Amino acid sequence: IDEMMKSAGAGAAEPKSMRNRWDKLQRECEAADVQKSGKMSAEQFRAALARTDPRMTAEQKEWFVEDSSKDPLGKVQYRQYCKSKAAGMSAVERHELQDSAIMSSEMRINMAIRQRFKSLQQAFRRMD
């Protein structure tokens, strides 16, 4: 993971300045999240990181932006990220959890489609 982060332009290892500060970061993010969506742009996230730890370098902020959970549009999902980091989850564990949630959603969608297809089949049979 560290190599992947480094290739993305982030530092080699997680900056230690944020340990035990995840609640504070979440509060800073929530204050900046006008829509209360739990998501924000990378720039807003960098600003929240700076307010959480004013001594944080640009490289450290970039590390956290690269490490963060993002939605398909590239917005940082700060609630999910702060909670998982406070729980000590690694990037790999967060991605596995996200993949599991996606698979579960796909299964529910497939089941709903099959159910509707069966209903349509039954309706057409009755029409014949």
N, CA, C and O of each residue as an XYZ file, in Angstrom:
512
protein
N       0.842     -1.190      0.000
C       0.000      0.000      0.000
C       0.880      1.243      0.000
O       0.619      2.196     -0.735
N       1.926      1.231      0.830
C       2.800      2.398      0.881
C       3.414      2.696     -0.482
O       3.549      3.860     -0.859
N       3.789      1.646     -1.228
C       4.361      1.852     -2.562
C       3.325      2.450     -3.509
O       3.641      3.341     -4.298
N       2.088      1.961     -3.431
C       1.025      2.501     -4.258
C       0.805      3.980     -3.931
O       0.637      4.803     -4.831
N       0.808      4.306     -2.647
C       0.618      5.688     -2.220
C       1.776      6.557     -2.709
O       1.570      7.685     -3.157
N       2.989      6.023     -2.618
C       4.165      6.775     -3.056
C       4.097      7.036     -4.561
O       4.421      8.134     -5.014
N       3.677      6.030     -5.338
C       3.583      6.195     -6.792
C       2.506      7.211     -7.161
O       2.554      7.810     -8.235
N       1.533      7.403     -6.267
C       0.474      8.387     -6.508
C       0.913      9.785     -6.083
O       0.149     10.744     -6.196
N       2.155      9.895     -5.589
C       2.671     11.204     -5.216
C       2.596     11.496     -3.731
O       2.972     12.585     -3.296
N       2.121     10.551     -2.953
C       2.027     10.765     -1.511
C       3.304     10.268     -0.842
O       4.110      9.570     -1.458
N       3.476     10.630      0.411
C       4.648     10.219      1.167
C       4.707      8.723      1.367
O       3.753      8.006      1.067
N       5.837      8.256      1.877
C       6.078      6.825      1.992
C       5.238      6.137      3.058
O       4.849      4.984      2.873
N       4.950      6.799      4.150
C       4.211      6.140      5.229
C       3.209      7.109      5.825
O       3.331      8.325      5.672
N       2.224      6.560      6.501
C       1.183      7.390      7.090
C       1.783      8.373      8.081
O       2.509      7.968      8.989
N       1.491      9.653      7.922
C       1.968     10.638      8.894
C       1.359     10.350     10.271
O       0.172     10.045     10.383
N       2.174     10.450     11.295
C       1.719     10.115     12.639
C       0.957     11.259     13.304
O       0.393     11.072     14.382
N       0.930     12.424     12.693
C       0.318     13.597     13.310
C      -1.185     13.456     13.533
O      -1.752     14.183     14.349
N      -1.841     12.537     12.827
C      -3.297     12.408     12.937
C      -3.738     11.338     13.925
O      -4.934     11.202     14.183
N      -2.831     10.597     14.466
C      -3.227      9.551     15.411
C      -4.021     10.173     16.551
O      -3.608     11.176     17.134
N      -5.140      9.582     16.858
C      -6.037     10.036     17.923
C      -6.680     11.399     17.646
O      -7.141     12.059     18.577
N      -6.716     11.822     16.393
C      -7.343     13.094     16.045
C      -8.485     12.921     15.048
O      -8.936     13.899     14.451
N      -8.950     11.706     14.866
C      -9.963     11.446     13.840
C     -11.294     12.094     14.172
O     -11.999     12.549     13.271
N     -11.654     12.144     15.455
C     -12.905     12.813     15.845
C     -12.844     14.299     15.512
O     -13.814     14.876     15.021
N     -11.698     14.909     15.784
C     -11.533     16.336     15.487
C     -11.625     16.587     13.984
O     -12.266     17.544     13.550
N     -10.979     15.723     13.185
C     -11.054     15.884     11.736
C     -12.495     15.742     11.261
O     -12.946     16.509     10.410
N     -13.215     14.773     11.803
C     -14.609     14.595     11.386
C     -15.432     15.840     11.727
O     -16.270     16.260     10.929
N     -15.205     16.427     12.890
C     -15.937     17.653     13.252
C     -15.597     18.802     12.312
O     -16.477     19.571     11.925
N     -14.333     18.920     11.945
C     -13.916     19.969     10.999
C     -14.576     19.755      9.640
O     -15.032     20.707      9.007
N     -14.623     18.508      9.198
C     -15.254     18.186      7.915
C     -16.750     18.475      7.961
O     -17.304     19.055      7.028
N     -17.396     18.074      9.039
C     -18.840     18.292      9.159
C     -19.176     19.779      9.171
O     -20.198     20.191      8.623
N     -18.320     20.585      9.794
C     -18.551     22.034      9.817
C     -18.468     22.629      8.412
O     -19.164     23.596      8.103
N     -17.619     22.052      7.564
C     -17.446     22.556      6.199
C     -18.434     21.940      5.213
O     -18.607     22.455      4.108
N     -19.080     20.850      5.600
C     -20.003     20.131      4.721
C     -21.394     20.754      4.828
O     -22.214     20.318      5.636
N     -21.653     21.764      4.019
C     -22.918     22.501      4.067
C     -24.101     21.596      3.773
O     -25.156     21.743      4.389
N     -23.944     20.666      2.845
C     -25.038     19.770      2.457
C     -25.211     18.587      3.407
O     -26.183     17.838      3.301
N     -24.281     18.422      4.324
C     -24.316     17.313      5.294
C     -24.407     15.958      4.604
O     -25.127     15.062      5.046
N     -23.655     15.830      3.504
C     -23.678     14.613      2.700
C     -22.658     13.570      3.155
O     -22.739     12.407      2.763
N     -21.700     13.988      3.982
C     -20.638     13.072      4.384
C     -19.517     13.013      3.361
O     -18.595     12.206      3.478
N     -19.607     13.891      2.343
C     -18.615     13.918      1.269
C     -18.154     15.355      1.041
O     -18.878     16.308      1.332
N     -16.939     15.491      0.517
C     -16.431     16.814      0.166
C     -15.305     16.679     -0.849
O     -14.755     15.598     -1.060
N     -14.983     17.797     -1.466
C     -13.903     17.790     -2.457
C     -12.569     17.551     -1.752
O     -12.446     17.743     -0.542
N     -11.591     17.135     -2.520
C     -10.252     16.916     -1.968
C      -9.702     18.210     -1.389
O      -9.033     18.192     -0.356
N      -9.978     19.331     -2.043
C      -9.491     20.625     -1.544
C     -10.121     20.966     -0.194
O      -9.429     21.446      0.703
N     -11.412     20.727     -0.040
C     -12.074     20.966      1.248
C     -11.490     20.043      2.327
O     -11.324     20.446      3.478
N     -11.186     18.810      1.937
C     -10.611     17.853      2.884
C      -9.223     18.305      3.325
O      -8.878     18.201      4.502
N      -8.428     18.804      2.382
C      -7.100     19.328      2.732
C      -7.233     20.482      3.736
O      -6.464     20.576      4.693
N      -8.207     21.348      3.506
C      -8.424     22.484      4.409
C      -8.831     22.000      5.802
O      -8.385     22.553      6.808
N      -9.672     20.975      5.860
C     -10.079     20.418      7.160
C      -8.880     19.790      7.867
O      -8.738     19.912      9.084
N      -8.025     19.122      7.105
C      -6.802     18.559      7.689
C      -5.923     19.669      8.260
O      -5.359     19.524      9.345
N      -5.810     20.766      7.535
C      -4.986     21.897      7.992
C      -5.555     22.503      9.279
O      -4.800     22.898     10.167
N      -6.875     22.574      9.376
C      -7.486     23.102     10.601
C      -7.305     22.127     11.764
O      -7.178     22.545     12.915
N      -7.293     20.839     11.465
C      -7.117     19.824     12.499
C      -5.689     19.838     13.028
O      -5.466     19.731     14.234
N      -4.728     19.971     12.128
C      -3.309     20.022     12.514
C      -2.604     21.065     11.656
O      -2.134     20.755     10.561
N      -2.529     22.301     12.147
C      -1.921     23.386     11.365
C      -0.455     23.141     10.978
O       0.047     23.775     10.051
N       0.228     22.240     11.669
C       1.638     21.961     11.349
C       1.798     20.930     10.235
O       2.921     20.634      9.827
N       0.696     20.384      9.740
C       0.755     19.348      8.717
C       1.311     19.920      7.413
O       0.906     20.995      6.972
N       2.229     19.198      6.813
C       2.824     19.630      5.554
C       1.897     19.314      4.381
O       0.954     18.535      4.518
N       2.169     19.918      3.242
C       1.383     19.649      2.034
C       1.497     18.173      1.649
O       0.519     17.565      1.212
N       2.686     17.601      1.810
C       2.883     16.186      1.484
C       2.047     15.294      2.395
O       1.482     14.301      1.937
N       1.963     15.634      3.670
C       1.153     14.848      4.599
C      -0.332     14.950      4.246
O      -1.050     13.950      4.269
N      -0.787     16.158      3.920
C      -2.188     16.332      3.528
C      -2.488     15.500      2.293
O      -3.533     14.855      2.203
N      -1.566     15.520      1.349
C      -1.770     14.748      0.123
C      -1.833     13.255      0.423
O      -2.595     12.525     -0.211
N      -1.034     12.799      1.391
C      -1.057     11.387      1.768
C      -2.464     11.006      2.217
O      -2.999      9.982      1.794
N      -3.062     11.836      3.078
C      -4.397     11.523      3.581
C      -5.456     11.614      2.485
O      -6.406     10.832      2.475
N      -5.298     12.557      1.570
C      -6.252     12.649      0.450
C      -6.178     11.376     -0.386
O      -7.212     10.814     -0.746
N      -4.978     10.920     -0.695
C      -4.804      9.702     -1.491
C      -5.304      8.468     -0.740
O      -5.842      7.546     -1.353
N      -5.131      8.446      0.572
C      -5.523      7.299      1.390
C      -7.029      7.251      1.643
O      -7.570      6.195      1.972
N      -7.694      8.373      1.493
C      -9.103      8.477      1.880
C     -10.038      7.661      0.995
O      -9.713      7.285     -0.131
N     -11.205      7.410      1.557
C     -12.282      6.736      0.823
C     -12.927      7.769     -0.089
O     -13.209      8.888      0.340
N     -13.163      7.400     -1.351
C     -13.766      8.338     -2.300
C     -14.967      7.701     -2.981
O     -15.038      6.484     -3.154
N     -15.907      8.555     -3.360
C     -17.068      8.070     -4.113
C     -16.693      8.017     -5.592
O     -15.588      8.421     -5.953
N     -17.585      7.529     -6.457
C     -17.258      7.425     -7.885
C     -16.917      8.765     -8.550
O     -16.268      8.782     -9.596
N     -17.342      9.872     -7.963
C     -17.036     11.195     -8.524
C     -15.739     11.764     -7.967
O     -15.348     12.875     -8.326
N     -15.069     11.018     -7.096
C     -13.791     11.462     -6.544
C     -13.918     12.304     -5.288
O     -12.924     12.851     -4.809
N     -15.123     12.418     -4.746
C     -15.300     13.182     -3.505
C     -14.857     12.321     -2.325
O     -15.101     11.115     -2.291
N     -14.204     12.961     -1.362
C     -13.737     12.266     -0.169
C     -14.940     11.968      0.722
O     -15.703     12.867      1.075
N     -15.096     10.705      1.076
C     -16.169     10.287      1.984
C     -15.603     10.346      3.402
O     -15.182      9.337      3.967
N     -15.606     11.559      3.957
C     -14.895     11.789      5.209
C     -15.488     11.038      6.401
O     -14.735     10.594      7.268
N     -16.794     10.885      6.472
C     -17.385     10.167      7.620
C     -16.880      8.730      7.668
O     -16.403      8.250      8.696
N     -16.999      8.064      6.532
C     -16.558      6.669      6.426
C     -15.061      6.570      6.717
O     -14.618      5.668      7.427
N     -14.291      7.500      6.167
C     -12.837      7.470      6.326
C     -12.440      7.688      7.788
O     -11.640      6.927      8.332
N     -12.986      8.707      8.416
C     -12.623      9.001      9.808
C     -12.998      7.853     10.732
O     -12.226      7.494     11.621
N     -14.165      7.283     10.531
C     -14.599      6.163     11.374
C     -13.675      4.953     11.200
O     -13.284      4.313     12.176
N     -13.338      4.656      9.959
C     -12.485      3.484      9.725
C     -11.069      3.719     10.247
O     -10.440      2.796     10.764
N     -10.569      4.930     10.118
C      -9.220      5.220     10.621
C      -9.212      5.196     12.149
O      -8.265      4.693     12.754
N     -10.254      5.732     12.776
C     -10.337      5.704     14.237
C     -10.393      4.261     14.743
O      -9.907      3.955     15.831
N     -10.992      3.380     13.939
C     -11.081      1.958     14.298
C      -9.801      1.203     13.964
O      -9.687      0.012     14.250
N      -8.835      1.896     13.357
C      -7.552      1.275     13.046
C      -7.537      0.465     11.770
O      -6.648     -0.364     11.576
N      -8.512      0.688     10.888
C      -8.573     -0.074      9.640
C      -7.539      0.440      8.636
O      -7.330      1.646      8.506
N      -6.908     -0.478      7.942
C      -5.955     -0.115      6.891
C      -6.713      0.159      5.599
O      -7.911     -0.106      5.501
N      -6.011      0.687      4.619
C      -6.620      0.955      3.315
C      -7.140     -0.331      2.694
O      -8.210     -0.339      2.085
N      -6.395     -1.415      2.843
C      -6.815     -2.699      2.284
C      -8.115     -3.156      2.942
O      -9.037     -3.601      2.258
N      -8.190     -3.046      4.267
C      -9.412     -3.456      4.969
C     -10.592     -2.595      4.563
O     -11.701     -3.103      4.403
N     -10.368     -1.281      4.393
C     -11.453     -0.392      3.972
C     -11.946     -0.759      2.590
O     -13.154     -0.767      2.349
N     -11.032     -1.066      1.668
C     -11.427     -1.414      0.304
C     -12.127     -2.770      0.258
O     -13.059     -2.963     -0.522
N     -11.680     -3.708      1.094
C     -12.359     -5.009      1.152
C     -13.787     -4.843      1.660
O     -14.714     -5.466      1.143
N     -13.959     -3.999      2.676
C     -15.286     -3.733      3.212
C     -16.171     -3.079      2.161
O     -17.343     -3.426      2.021
N     -15.598     -2.126      1.420
C     -16.354     -1.446      0.365
C     -16.718     -2.433     -0.747
O     -17.845     -2.416     -1.241
N     -15.776     -3.289     -1.142
C     -16.058     -4.291     -2.170
C     -17.170     -5.229     -1.721
O     -18.031     -5.605     -2.516
N     -17.150     -5.607     -0.442
C     -18.182     -6.481      0.101
C     -19.552     -5.806      0.039
O     -20.550     -6.447     -0.293
N     -19.598     -4.517      0.356
C     -20.867     -3.779      0.300
C     -21.370     -3.685     -1.133
O     -22.573     -3.786     -1.376
N     -20.470     -3.494     -2.075
C     -20.849     -3.420     -3.491
C     -21.414     -4.762     -3.946
O     -22.439     -4.809     -4.625
N     -20.745     -5.852     -3.571
C     -21.225     -7.178     -3.961
C     -22.604     -7.448     -3.370
O     -23.467     -8.020     -4.035
N     -22.808     -7.039     -2.125
C     -24.105     -7.232     -1.480
C     -25.185     -6.440     -2.215
O     -26.290     -6.942     -2.423
N     -24.875     -5.229     -2.601
C     -25.832     -4.403     -3.348
C     -26.149     -5.030     -4.699
O     -27.305     -5.059     -5.121
N     -25.118     -5.531     -5.375
C     -25.328     -6.173     -6.667
C     -26.236     -7.391     -6.528
O     -27.093     -7.631     -7.379
N     -26.049     -8.149     -5.471
C     -26.887     -9.336     -5.257
C     -28.340     -8.928     -5.038
O     -29.245     -9.553     -5.590
N     -28.571     -7.895     -4.244
C     -29.941     -7.428     -3.994
C     -30.581     -6.930     -5.286
O     -31.760     -7.185     -5.532
N     -29.819     -6.227     -6.105
C     -30.346     -5.725     -7.383
C     -30.700     -6.894     -8.296
O     -31.770     -6.909     -8.904
N     -29.806     -7.870     -8.391
C     -30.071     -9.049     -9.233
C     -31.315     -9.797     -8.779
O     -32.114    -10.244     -9.602
N     -31.477     -9.932     -7.465
C     -32.657    -10.623     -6.948
C     -33.927     -9.840     -7.286
O     -34.939    -10.430     -7.662
N     -33.874     -8.528     -7.155
C     -35.051     -7.708     -7.471
C     -35.394     -7.800     -8.953
O     -36.569     -7.868     -9.314
N     -34.384     -7.803     -9.811
C     -34.616     -7.909    -11.254
C     -35.240     -9.263    -11.587
O     -36.188     -9.341    -12.369
N     -34.705    -10.328    -10.991
C     -35.258    -11.662    -11.235
C     -36.714    -11.747    -10.789
O     -37.556    -12.313    -11.486
N     -36.996    -11.183     -9.629
C     -38.360    -11.202     -9.112
C     -39.308    -10.458    -10.057
O     -40.411    -10.930    -10.335
N     -38.877     -9.308    -10.544
C     -39.726     -8.537    -11.454
C     -39.894     -9.260    -12.784
O     -40.967     -9.229    -13.385
N     -38.814     -9.920    -13.243
C     -38.884    -10.666    -14.487
C     -39.895    -11.811    -14.352
O     -40.689    -12.053    -15.261
N     -39.861    -12.512    -13.214
C     -40.822    -13.592    -12.981
C     -42.242    -13.047    -12.970
O     -43.159    -13.668    -13.507
N     -42.420    -11.880    -12.353
C     -43.749    -11.261    -12.314
C     -44.224    -10.913    -13.717
O     -45.396    -11.100    -14.044
N     -43.318    -10.408    -14.544
C     -43.675    -10.088    -15.930
C     -44.027    -11.354    -16.708
O     -44.992    -11.371    -17.472
N     -43.250    -12.404    -16.513
C     -43.536    -13.669    -17.188
C     -44.925    -14.170    -16.819
O     -45.692    -14.605    -17.678
N     -45.238    -14.102    -15.527
C     -46.550    -14.559    -15.072
C     -47.661    -13.698    -15.672
O     -48.709    -14.220    -16.053
N     -47.445    -12.395    -15.756
C     -48.442    -11.494    -16.316
C     -48.672    -11.812    -17.790
O     -49.814    -11.828    -18.249
N     -47.604    -12.063    -18.528
C     -47.756    -12.388    -19.955
C     -48.446    -13.737    -20.150
O     -49.226    -13.907    -21.087
N     -48.162    -14.692    -19.270
C     -48.827    -15.991    -19.364
C     -50.325    -15.846    -19.168
O     -51.113    -16.497    -19.854
N     -50.710    -15.004    -18.245
C     -52.127    -14.778    -17.998
C     -52.800    -14.071    -19.187
O     -53.987    -14.267    -19.449
N     -52.033    -13.264    -19.885
C     -52.589    -12.537    -21.039
C     -52.800    -13.477    -22.212
O     -53.672    -13.225    -23.044
N     -52.025    -14.560    -22.306
C     -52.172    -15.504    -23.433
C     -53.405    -16.269    -23.346
O     -53.677    -17.101    -24.211
